[in-house]
Amino acid sequence: DRQQIAAMRDRKASLLQKLIDIYLEHAPVLVAKLREADASHDLPGLKETAHNLKSCSGNMAATGLMELCQLLEVQAMQGEFERARETVEAIEKEYQAVSEALIEEGATLRARTGT
């Protein structure tokens, strides 16, 4: 949610920059793990990785991505592999949008703070 990010930016620019950097370092690993779990039909792996991605995405106010991860957790628990596969694809697309927005936000923060 860009409004939440803007509010955070105004309060704690350097902290937000660190959070963005950490997210952009760790989230791609989780997305790759989702792909691997999907390819190997590993429903427990999908559930666990979706949970982890949901948590770190929540810290970045990426509510759409969080909701998709929650959906994937439920689908994996219920053994709905085909539906889970579709959700993994949606997560990948949403993650791309989130990461692009955070990269842009990071550049803005660096320009404002001179770091």
Secondary structure as GFF3:
##gff-version 3
##sequence-region A 1 115
A	DSSP	alpha_helix	2	11	.	.	.	ID=ss1
A	DSSP	alpha_helix	13	39	.	.	.	ID=ss2
A	DSSP	alpha_helix	43	59	.	.	.	ID=ss3
A	DSSP	alpha_helix	63	77	.	.	.	ID=ss4
A	DSSP	alpha_helix	81	113	.	.	.	ID=ss5
###
